[in-house]
Amino acid sequence: MSGQPTALEKILAFVDERVGLKHLQAKMLNEPVPGGSRWAYVFGSVLLFIFIMQAVTGILLMFYYVPSADHAYASTQYIIHEVDYGWFLLSYHFWGSSAMVVMVFAHMSQVFLWGAYKKPREMIWLVGLALFGIVMGFGFTGYLLPWDQRAYWATTVGVEIMDKTPIVGDFMARFLKGGPTPGQMTLSRFFVIHVMILPATLMGLAGLHIFLFRKAGPAGPFRGSVEELKAKTDYFFPRQIWKDMVAMGAVFFTICSLAFIEPVVLLEEATPDPGEYHPEPEWYFLFLFQLLRLKIFYGEFGQFLGAIAIPGAFMALLAALPFIDRSPERNIFKRPVALVGWILVMAGILMFTVSAIINREFLD
Amino acid sequence: MTEQPVNMPPVKLGLAVAWSALWTGIPFKIVVVLLLLAAGLHPWEPVGLAFLLLLSVPIDIWAVGLSARTVFLERLRVQPPEGLGMALWWKGMALNVLYFPLAYFIESQTKALSKAVTGHIMETELIKVWPVAERISIELTLWSSVATMMLITLVLGWLFLFGKIVARHAAGAQPSNASYQALVRQWDLMRVPSDQPLLLTAFAASGVLLVFLFWGFMPVTTPHPHEQYKKEEVKTPPTIKPTEVLQKSEKLLAQAEGAVQALEEQKAKEEAEQSKSKGKGKASAKDAAQVKVEPGKPAKPGPAKP
């Protein structure tokens, strides 16, 4: 063994001298994790992984997809039936979007239950809420792109709901539709929002989210003595990274399995006549859809109340949460209002989602 | 946070081991499920299920052992005994064999009963006139609340019994007087393999093998084609085999060459005969005059000349 550096070491030293690679690596990996690594902390990394995979599969799909009303359906069918492994890519992208919504819910729940939104992490929470909105926007705009009956009518219903927003609703609905009924302009606009505006916004906000997180540092567990937390405190590398990687692998294999169990199958090509088809949004909007079927939300005012006012008030409450809940107590078992509130919201979402599925039997 | 075995409730102890073990085993089981699906075997059908359950045995033994050792050292501050994973696994399985059929029966009966009672309530005139959406939500909330409560009770019952099994093992274990820091280090080192390069090599090789298996099994086109999508039948032209084409051409050329040679020989013979017959010119003319041609009948060839 000679003491001479290898070619790779020379290249790394060259780059390090100009970029500060070692300093960057130390900054990235040597972050202390109070109380040690935990499985509960994997959701943020998993979300980033899902987003990257969505970007990769989305770019591959764009090689074949044609965003025009005449060819969107045919090109999607071509991807499913003709392109090698195209069916798998599309199905992975489809289930990846659902996984992203599930992980956002899990991540937000973990932060809420751990009390990690409290001072000094209010800004992280607010940016996280904006990211939640972006993820929902991805789901809504991506749903139209295959241009089948399901896509067309879910978008029609969604835009009609948006129309009920005071002041900006009419403008937003007209802007998104680009005409009296969904058509080429709608598809073009949804496509641009889905593949350009939302990814760029998400990347910017995710960067800000991570920066703010690194600035404030991890909140750590909500219980445990100082001695125990100190004894278990660890660096981000290798244990937390290992846990993150295992979680990413588990999520990746789950999405692949779902792509096999329930691959994407299109309905008929979109037409302005719903025929036998009963319009329905994607599963993560089903609870809201079912809520709007209740008698209390009938009529113009009722629809505004159910579709805009209540969800809007709920989001405003979430945004104001760090400023309302100023108690330093983070242990969820000592915050009964927060615990009961979280259980009720989750049970309500679950109950209305299942109700919407049962409701299908009564539509014909 | 640390609790002695005698002071820790069995439900909490059972949950500490079982919950971690469940999540420790899941990533490995998902890989098995994915490979089965790629190969066209569904893990909920008999063959796939048998395969999955069989492969789950070593995974579960390892996962239960790992979780239990962590809980023993970190939470209970006792030295985990040898073969803890195997012992807890088989006792847990014995418990499952007895408990799960009973729990399934109780849960299904509770669900059926609560559904029947709820159905009866929903038939009352007061509720019958309500809109469908309201009735669905109320009916679902009523019967699922009862069924969920029963399910939670049954899960707590299982955790209590499993926690008792864990507590019995913990009671017989040697208490550790080491500091918390030393226990954490011991727990940490238990997870680090003695031969790390070997583990990494095995891990990488397994990964590569799995990727090959996955791509090998996966169908190229969709296993669920759209009923109205007609695939264009591409008629491929017959494949050209250069050696065969060359052999055929060579054969053809040889035949043509033979034919040309035969014609040349025939011509040469005819010329030779013509030059011979010049000497017998008169006699030949006389013979030709003797041949009469009848109208409408082909001319008969003359007698062959040697």
HADDOCK unambig.tbl for C-alpha pairs under 7 A between the chains (distance, minus, plus):
assign (segid A and resid 80 and name CA) (segid B and resid 222 and name CA) 6.17 0.50 0.50
assign (segid A and resid 81 and name CA) (segid B and resid 221 and name CA) 5.83 0.50 0.50
assign (segid A and resid 81 and name CA) (segid B and resid 222 and name CA) 5.90 0.50 0.50
assign (segid A and resid 81 and name CA) (segid B and resid 225 and name CA) 6.67 0.50 0.50
assign (segid A and resid 82 and name CA) (segid B and resid 221 and name CA) 6.58 0.50 0.50
assign (segid A and resid 84 and name CA) (segid B and resid 220 and name CA) 5.24 0.50 0.50
assign (segid A and resid 84 and name CA) (segid B and resid 221 and name CA) 6.03 0.50 0.50
assign (segid A and resid 85 and name CA) (segid B and resid 220 and name CA) 4.91 0.50 0.50
assign (segid A and resid 85 and name CA) (segid B and resid 221 and name CA) 5.90 0.50 0.50
assign (segid A and resid 87 and name CA) (segid B and resid 221 and name CA) 6.58 0.50 0.50
assign (segid A and resid 87 and name CA) (segid B and resid 222 and name CA) 5.38 0.50 0.50
assign (segid A and resid 224 and name CA) (segid B and resid 1 and name CA) 5.89 0.50 0.50
assign (segid A and resid 231 and name CA) (segid B and resid 181 and name CA) 5.38 0.50 0.50
assign (segid A and resid 250 and name CA) (segid B and resid 27 and name CA) 4.87 0.50 0.50
assign (segid A and resid 250 and name CA) (segid B and resid 30 and name CA) 6.80 0.50 0.50
assign (segid A and resid 253 and name CA) (segid B and resid 30 and name CA) 6.20 0.50 0.50
assign (segid A and resid 253 and name CA) (segid B and resid 31 and name CA) 6.32 0.50 0.50
assign (segid A and resid 253 and name CA) (segid B and resid 34 and name CA) 6.53 0.50 0.50
assign (segid A and resid 254 and name CA) (segid B and resid 30 and name CA) 6.59 0.50 0.50
assign (segid A and resid 256 and name CA) (segid B and resid 34 and name CA) 6.96 0.50 0.50
assign (segid A and resid 257 and name CA) (segid B and resid 34 and name CA) 5.19 0.50 0.50
assign (segid A and resid 257 and name CA) (segid B and resid 37 and name CA) 6.81 0.50 0.50
assign (segid A and resid 260 and name CA) (segid B and resid 37 and name CA) 6.39 0.50 0.50
assign (segid A and resid 265 and name CA) (segid B and resid 226 and name CA) 6.69 0.50 0.50
assign (segid A and resid 293 and name CA) (segid B and resid 133 and name CA) 6.08 0.50 0.50
assign (segid A and resid 294 and name CA) (segid B and resid 133 and name CA) 5.77 0.50 0.50
assign (segid A and resid 294 and name CA) (segid B and resid 134 and name CA) 6.00 0.50 0.50
assign (segid A and resid 351 and name CA) (segid B and resid 141 and name CA) 6.99 0.50 0.50
assign (segid A and resid 352 and name CA) (segid B and resid 137 and name CA) 6.87 0.50 0.50
assign (segid A and resid 355 and name CA) (segid B and resid 136 and name CA) 6.05 0.50 0.50
assign (segid A and resid 355 and name CA) (segid B and resid 137 and name CA) 5.71 0.50 0.50
assign (segid A and resid 359 and name CA) (segid B and resid 133 and name CA) 6.92 0.50 0.50
